[in-house]
Amino acid sequence: MDPDFSIDMKIYPAKDGPFSMQDMLEHFAQLGTMRVSDLHLKAGCPPTYRVDGALRRMDGPPLDAATVEAFASVLLPEAKLAMLKKSLSVDGSFNYCDIIQFRLNCFYDSEGMAVAIRALDRTPPPVEHIGFPNAVWQDIVQKRQGLVLVTGITGSGKSTTIASLIQRIGETHPCRVITLEDPIEYRLDSRIAIVSQREIGRDVQNFAQGLRDCLREDPDLIFVGEMRDRESAAWTLRAAETGHLVFSTLHTRDARGTITRILDMFPPIQQHEIANQLSMGLSHIICQKLVARADGKGRVVAMEILNNTLAVANLIRGVKVEQIMTALQTRTKNMPGERMTTLERSLAVLVKEGKVTGPEAERWANDPLALVDALRHATRADGV
């Protein structure tokens, strides 16, 4: 930390009076992280929050480069600041009053330094509060092997969903949990389970190295923060194939795109082998989006859920990805062995329940025409 600055030093001249970094972080605690998710500090713009998914600027002058650097100096330790100067971008984390954990990325653009700050509660919410459209989470927490992928754009709540699932498993099953994260977001408790959380760059060099280590550390459950490249994907698939329960994330918008993205990480000569490996190791794909609530008070999750049944596994093995939509549309009963849904059906149910408006659902649908059809046939989650 720069000795010339402290977290409570009021250096930003907002209209309502000077603000410190502590004042800005306090705003997250006041409204809650489910509503205020991010803060952006950038030279040339006022501090800007993301509230209920929309950007809102503070009432004040644009930040200058020196002020952004001063704020960064109170959020990052000296080692991270040195890394930032060298590599021009760095990830980090910051704890605020043991209530909120902040994930940071500091980088440079054409106008100077910028900081993206993501807020997370210290512990994940109960899995019942995530907003699953059916009881698929009950199937997942009973799993002892297989690959569970949670996908979506940045800020769609993937880490929260996975952390809630792992926390529930760790509360109910005596297992060995190892996570590989960049950076660590939620703190998971070693209650019945034994949990080791490893941060990339601090505790292990990279995901591939961490996965190689994992297979020698007697894990039952492995969480890989992201399948970033071919090597980490190969090790993740191997871990699932050899009898571990593995969670990971990808930045894809639907189940079919997730399978295609994994196959495209590998050269054509390997894709048939990877498809076969994926068909045997995959458990579920959950693709999620956070959608603004109709009452304007926060966001609600919409999910597409693929369960790797025998029929789906055969489609993956034969690389007939385009036919998976049929399974998503038909195997929808809320019972073990099914519990699938398309994103459009999930959105239509949210509209039927009054949680989301029709125009907002259309904005987030992957296929607007499919949403129209889903709205005609939608029933509430309770069957009404």
Phi, psi and omega in degrees: 000137177295123183295343180281349183229153175223163186295336182259011178281123185274099186240357178253119185277073177289165183298325182274010181121163183295142182243143171258173175297324178297320177300319182292321179289330180299332180299326177296318181292328183291316183262341180095146185288343176288339179255313179258108188258331189216156170227131180246125175246120184213135176301131179098354179225151172293159173306137188228124178265154168256111183244122182052035176088352182248146180281134178227121181277144171292154179276094182184176183286164175298146175290146170260166186300322182294322180291319177299317179295324178295317178296318180298326184292338179266351180262332185251141173289166185302321181297320179290323178296321177295321178294323178298316179297327183278313186259352177073002170202151181202145173263152178198182178216160183211130179264135181240108174055029179057022180248313185236139174255132179250133173261131186241148162225121177252136183205175178245143168234193187293343182253002179128207183281149174224150180227128174252122185242119178253132182262137176222142172295155183297324178237149181290155177290160174303144185300332178295339183268357181294318181109030176302138181285349176210192185267028183299331180298330178294325176291318185294318183289347175268353181290148175239354176203165180112166182254123176249117181252129174245120189235165179153175180288168175302133179086013181268003175089020182299312182297324180294316179299313181294316181298322179294320178295314181294320179300318179294319177299317181292339178276341189238351185222128178284095184224165178261117184248129175233127179244148175237110189228154183218087353270183173294132183255290178268145175269119182262137186273142171271085179266272173277322178280165170252118188246128171240119178255123183245132181260130179296132181092338178251310183258341181204150188292315184203174183297317182299316178296318179298322179290322176298318178297318185306317186292351175252009186245018174056049179277152166259323182230133180235133172246117177257114187310323179197138172276093191273330187209183184298318184294313180293325177295317181297316180291324178296314178297320179297318180298319178293322183291332184266018169101015177259156169269121187234133173246142175202175182230157172216156176264077178228159188261343179208172185294317180297318179295330178294313179297317179297319180299317180297314180296322182289348175290343185246153178296153183309325183294338181261348192295326178295319178296317180293321178299319178295318179296317180293320181298327181275327186267336185291139173253298182217152166239125177242114178254124187230154175223147175261123188242138181298135178289151181296330181275001178076008183251075176096196183228159180232150184271139169244138187229144162255131186234124175246124176257126184281074175288175179301319180294318179294318179301320178296323178293318179295316181299323179271006182052043176257058188298327183296339182273354182294332180302326179299317178296318180299327184275340188247330183266063191252000181296143181277069181212152181305141182093348175232251179055041175258159176199149171275161176299321182295321177293319178299316178296319181297321178296320178297323176294315180300324181279357179080010181277334184224144177280158178301312179298324179292321177297318180295325180298325186260352182294142173286328182226098183303324179294321177295327178294318178302315179294319180295324179295328179291331185250004187290142168235161178294162181299334180270008175092358182283000000 
